[in-house]
Structure formats: C-alpha cells, structure tokens
Amino acid sequence: MATRHECAVEFKTSPSWESTKRSLRAIRKSKPQRKPNV
C-alpha cells in the first residue's frame, strides 16, 4: 500500500495536476480575501 508521500508524488506527476494548479490559482485570484491552505 502506498504511503501518503508516494500518493502525493503520484498525484503531482499525474496529467491532471497542471489543471488542478490552474484551478487553485483561479480560486486564489477570484477570492483574494480567503487564503486556501494548499
């Protein structure tokens, strides 16, 4: 069973990671008063 770190690495190297980062940036820009702990 994969550890939490290995899961994180696998997620960050997955094709969906780039789109996820763009979504997070868009959320930060649209809601500057709220800071997501990501």
C-alpha distance matrix in Angstrom:
0.0 3.8 6.6 9.6 11.6 9.7 9.8 13.4 14.3 13.2 15.2 18.1 18.4 18.3 21.9 22.0 21.6 25.3 26.6 24.5 26.2 29.6 29.1 28.4 31.5 33.5 32.6 33.6 36.9 37.7 37.0 38.2 38.9 35.2 32.7 29.1 26.7 24.5
3.8 0.0 3.8 6.6 8.0 5.9 6.3 9.8 10.5 9.8 12.0 14.6 15.1 15.4 19.2 19.3 18.5 22.1 23.7 21.6 23.0 26.4 26.2 25.4 28.3 30.5 29.7 30.6 33.8 34.9 34.3 35.2 36.1 32.5 29.8 26.3 23.9 21.4
6.6 3.8 0.0 3.8 5.4 5.2 6.3 8.7 10.0 10.6 12.3 14.3 15.6 16.5 20.3 20.1 18.6 22.2 23.8 21.4 22.3 25.9 25.7 24.3 27.2 29.6 28.6 29.1 32.4 33.7 32.7 33.4 34.0 30.5 27.6 24.2 21.5 19.3
9.6 6.6 3.8 0.0 3.8 5.5 5.1 6.2 8.8 9.9 10.5 12.3 14.4 15.3 18.9 18.2 16.4 19.9 21.3 18.5 19.3 23.0 22.5 20.9 23.8 26.3 25.1 25.4 28.9 30.1 29.0 29.6 30.2 26.7 23.9 20.4 17.7 15.6
11.6 8.0 5.4 3.8 0.0 3.8 5.4 5.0 6.3 8.6 9.8 10.6 12.4 14.2 17.9 17.6 15.4 18.5 20.6 18.1 18.2 22.0 22.2 20.5 22.9 25.8 25.0 25.0 28.3 29.9 29.0 29.3 30.2 26.9 23.7 20.5 17.7 15.2
9.7 5.9 5.2 5.5 3.8 0.0 3.8 5.4 5.1 6.1 8.5 9.9 10.6 12.2 16.0 16.4 14.6 17.9 20.1 18.1 18.7 22.3 22.7 21.5 24.0 26.7 26.2 26.6 29.7 31.3 30.8 31.3 32.5 29.2 26.2 22.9 20.4 17.6
9.8 6.3 6.3 5.1 5.4 3.8 0.0 3.8 5.5 5.1 6.1 8.6 10.0 10.5 14.1 13.8 12.5 16.1 17.7 15.5 16.7 20.2 20.0 19.2 22.0 24.3 23.7 24.5 27.6 28.8 28.4 29.3 30.5 27.1 24.3 20.8 18.7 15.8
13.4 9.8 8.7 6.2 5.0 5.4 3.8 0.0 3.8 5.4 5.1 6.1 8.6 9.9 13.3 12.7 10.4 13.8 15.6 13.1 13.7 17.4 17.5 16.2 18.8 21.4 20.9 21.3 24.4 25.9 25.5 26.1 27.4 24.1 21.2 17.8 15.7 12.6
14.3 10.5 10.0 8.8 6.3 5.1 5.5 3.8 0.0 3.8 5.4 5.1 6.2 8.6 12.1 12.6 10.3 13.2 15.8 14.1 14.3 17.8 18.7 17.7 19.8 22.6 22.7 23.0 25.8 27.6 27.5 27.9 29.6 26.6 23.5 20.3 18.4 15.0
13.2 9.8 10.6 9.9 8.6 6.1 5.1 5.4 3.8 0.0 3.8 5.5 5.3 6.1 10.0 10.7 9.5 12.8 14.9 13.7 14.7 18.0 18.6 18.3 20.7 23.0 23.2 24.1 26.7 28.2 28.4 29.3 31.1 28.0 25.2 21.9 20.3 16.8
15.2 12.0 12.3 10.5 9.8 8.5 6.1 5.1 5.4 3.8 0.0 3.8 5.5 5.1 8.5 7.9 6.5 10.2 11.8 10.1 11.5 14.7 15.0 14.8 17.4 19.5 19.6 20.7 23.4 24.6 24.9 26.0 27.7 24.6 22.1 18.7 17.5 14.0
18.1 14.6 14.3 12.3 10.6 9.9 8.6 6.1 5.1 5.5 3.8 0.0 3.8 5.5 8.2 8.2 5.3 8.1 10.7 9.3 9.5 12.9 14.0 13.5 15.4 18.0 18.5 19.1 21.6 23.4 23.7 24.4 26.5 23.7 20.9 17.8 16.7 13.0
18.4 15.1 15.6 14.4 12.4 10.6 10.0 8.6 6.2 5.3 5.5 3.8 0.0 3.8 6.6 8.3 6.6 8.8 11.7 11.4 11.8 14.6 16.2 16.4 18.0 20.4 21.3 22.1 24.2 26.0 26.8 27.5 29.8 27.1 24.4 21.4 20.5 16.7
18.3 15.4 16.5 15.3 14.2 12.2 10.5 9.9 8.6 6.1 5.1 5.5 3.8 0.0 3.8 5.5 5.6 8.2 10.1 10.2 11.7 14.1 15.1 15.9 17.9 19.7 20.7 22.1 24.0 25.4 26.4 27.6 29.9 27.1 24.8 21.7 21.1 17.4
21.9 19.2 20.3 18.9 17.9 16.0 14.1 13.3 12.1 10.0 8.5 8.2 6.6 3.8 0.0 3.8 5.5 6.6 7.9 9.4 11.1 12.4 13.8 15.4 17.0 18.3 19.8 21.5 22.9 24.1 25.6 27.0 29.6 27.2 25.2 22.3 22.4 18.7
22.0 19.3 20.1 18.2 17.6 16.4 13.8 12.7 12.6 10.7 7.9 8.2 8.3 5.5 3.8 0.0 3.8 5.6 5.4 6.1 8.8 10.1 10.6 12.4 14.5 15.4 16.5 18.6 20.2 21.1 22.4 24.1 26.5 24.0 22.3 19.3 19.7 16.2
21.6 18.5 18.6 16.4 15.4 14.6 12.5 10.4 10.3 9.5 6.5 5.3 6.6 5.6 5.5 3.8 0.0 3.8 5.5 4.9 6.2 8.7 9.7 10.5 12.4 14.2 15.2 16.6 18.5 19.9 20.9 22.1 24.5 22.0 19.8 16.9 16.9 13.2
25.3 22.1 22.2 19.9 18.5 17.9 16.1 13.8 13.2 12.8 10.2 8.1 8.8 8.2 6.6 5.6 3.8 0.0 3.8 5.4 5.2 6.4 8.7 10.0 10.8 12.5 14.4 15.6 16.8 18.5 20.1 21.1 23.9 21.9 19.9 17.5 18.1 14.5
26.6 23.7 23.8 21.3 20.6 20.1 17.7 15.6 15.8 14.9 11.8 10.7 11.7 10.1 7.9 5.4 5.5 3.8 0.0 3.8 5.4 5.0 6.2 8.7 9.9 10.5 12.4 14.3 15.3 16.4 18.2 19.8 22.6 20.6 19.2 16.8 18.0 14.8
24.5 21.6 21.4 18.5 18.1 18.1 15.5 13.1 14.1 13.7 10.1 9.3 11.4 10.2 9.4 6.1 4.9 5.4 3.8 0.0 3.8 5.4 5.0 6.3 8.7 9.8 10.6 12.5 14.3 15.3 16.4 18.0 20.4 17.9 16.3 13.6 14.5 11.4
26.2 23.0 22.3 19.3 18.2 18.7 16.7 13.7 14.3 14.7 11.5 9.5 11.8 11.7 11.1 8.8 6.2 5.2 5.4 3.8 0.0 3.8 5.4 5.1 6.2 8.6 9.8 10.6 12.4 14.2 15.3 16.1 18.8 16.7 14.7 12.4 13.3 10.1
29.6 26.4 25.9 23.0 22.0 22.3 20.2 17.4 17.8 18.0 14.7 12.9 14.6 14.1 12.4 10.1 8.7 6.4 5.0 5.4 3.8 0.0 3.8 5.4 5.1 6.2 8.6 9.9 10.6 12.2 14.1 15.3 18.4 16.8 15.4 13.8 15.6 12.8
29.1 26.2 25.7 22.5 22.2 22.7 20.0 17.5 18.7 18.6 15.0 14.0 16.2 15.1 13.8 10.6 9.7 8.7 6.2 5.0 5.4 3.8 0.0 3.8 5.4 5.1 6.2 8.7 9.9 10.5 12.1 14.0 16.7 14.8 13.9 12.0 14.2 11.9
28.4 25.4 24.3 20.9 20.5 21.5 19.2 16.2 17.7 18.3 14.8 13.5 16.4 15.9 15.4 12.4 10.5 10.0 8.7 6.3 5.1 5.4 3.8 0.0 3.8 5.4 5.1 6.3 8.7 9.9 10.5 11.8 14.2 12.0 10.5 8.5 10.6 8.4
31.5 28.3 27.2 23.8 22.9 24.0 22.0 18.8 19.8 20.7 17.4 15.4 18.0 17.9 17.0 14.5 12.4 10.8 9.9 8.7 6.2 5.1 5.4 3.8 0.0 3.8 5.4 5.1 6.2 8.6 9.9 10.4 13.5 12.3 10.9 10.1 12.4 10.6
33.5 30.5 29.6 26.3 25.8 26.7 24.3 21.4 22.6 23.0 19.5 18.0 20.4 19.7 18.3 15.4 14.2 12.5 10.5 9.8 8.6 6.2 5.1 5.4 3.8 0.0 3.8 5.4 5.1 6.1 8.4 10.0 13.2 12.3 12.1 11.6 14.6 13.2
32.6 29.7 28.6 25.1 25.0 26.2 23.7 20.9 22.7 23.2 19.6 18.5 21.3 20.7 19.8 16.5 15.2 14.4 12.4 10.6 9.8 8.6 6.2 5.1 5.4 3.8 0.0 3.8 5.5 5.2 5.9 8.2 10.7 9.1 9.3 8.6 12.0 11.4
33.6 30.6 29.1 25.4 25.0 26.6 24.5 21.3 23.0 24.1 20.7 19.1 22.1 22.1 21.5 18.6 16.6 15.6 14.3 12.5 10.6 9.9 8.7 6.3 5.1 5.4 3.8 0.0 3.8 5.6 5.2 5.6 8.5 7.4 6.9 7.4 10.7 10.5
36.9 33.8 32.4 28.9 28.3 29.7 27.6 24.4 25.8 26.7 23.4 21.6 24.2 24.0 22.9 20.2 18.5 16.8 15.3 14.3 12.4 10.6 9.9 8.7 6.2 5.1 5.5 3.8 0.0 3.8 5.5 5.6 9.3 9.6 10.0 11.2 14.4 14.2
37.7 34.9 33.7 30.1 29.9 31.3 28.8 25.9 27.6 28.2 24.6 23.4 26.0 25.4 24.1 21.1 19.9 18.5 16.4 15.3 14.2 12.2 10.5 9.9 8.6 6.1 5.2 5.6 3.8 0.0 3.8 6.2 8.9 9.3 10.9 11.9 15.5 15.7
37.0 34.3 32.7 29.0 29.0 30.8 28.4 25.5 27.5 28.4 24.9 23.7 26.8 26.4 25.6 22.4 20.9 20.1 18.2 16.4 15.3 14.1 12.1 10.5 9.9 8.4 5.9 5.2 5.5 3.8 0.0 3.8 5.5 5.6 7.8 9.4 13.2 14.1
38.2 35.2 33.4 29.6 29.3 31.3 29.3 26.1 27.9 29.3 26.0 24.4 27.5 27.6 27.0 24.1 22.1 21.1 19.8 18.0 16.1 15.3 14.0 11.8 10.4 10.0 8.2 5.6 5.6 6.2 3.8 0.0 3.8 5.4 6.9 9.7 12.9 14.2
38.9 36.1 34.0 30.2 30.2 32.5 30.5 27.4 29.6 31.1 27.7 26.5 29.8 29.9 29.6 26.5 24.5 23.9 22.6 20.4 18.8 18.4 16.7 14.2 13.5 13.2 10.7 8.5 9.3 8.9 5.5 3.8 0.0 3.8 6.6 9.8 12.8 15.0
35.2 32.5 30.5 26.7 26.9 29.2 27.1 24.1 26.6 28.0 24.6 23.7 27.1 27.1 27.2 24.0 22.0 21.9 20.6 17.9 16.7 16.8 14.8 12.0 12.3 12.3 9.1 7.4 9.6 9.3 5.6 5.4 3.8 0.0 3.8 6.4 9.5 11.8
32.7 29.8 27.6 23.9 23.7 26.2 24.3 21.2 23.5 25.2 22.1 20.9 24.4 24.8 25.2 22.3 19.8 19.9 19.2 16.3 14.7 15.4 13.9 10.5 10.9 12.1 9.3 6.9 10.0 10.9 7.8 6.9 6.6 3.8 0.0 3.8 6.4 8.7
29.1 26.3 24.2 20.4 20.5 22.9 20.8 17.8 20.3 21.9 18.7 17.8 21.4 21.7 22.3 19.3 16.9 17.5 16.8 13.6 12.4 13.8 12.0 8.5 10.1 11.6 8.6 7.4 11.2 11.9 9.4 9.7 9.8 6.4 3.8 0.0 3.8 5.6
26.7 23.9 21.5 17.7 17.7 20.4 18.7 15.7 18.4 20.3 17.5 16.7 20.5 21.1 22.4 19.7 16.9 18.1 18.0 14.5 13.3 15.6 14.2 10.6 12.4 14.6 12.0 10.7 14.4 15.5 13.2 12.9 12.8 9.5 6.4 3.8 0.0 3.8
24.5 21.4 19.3 15.6 15.2 17.6 15.8 12.6 15.0 16.8 14.0 13.0 16.7 17.4 18.7 16.2 13.2 14.5 14.8 11.4 10.1 12.8 11.9 8.4 10.6 13.2 11.4 10.5 14.2 15.7 14.1 14.2 15.0 11.8 8.7 5.6 3.8 0.0
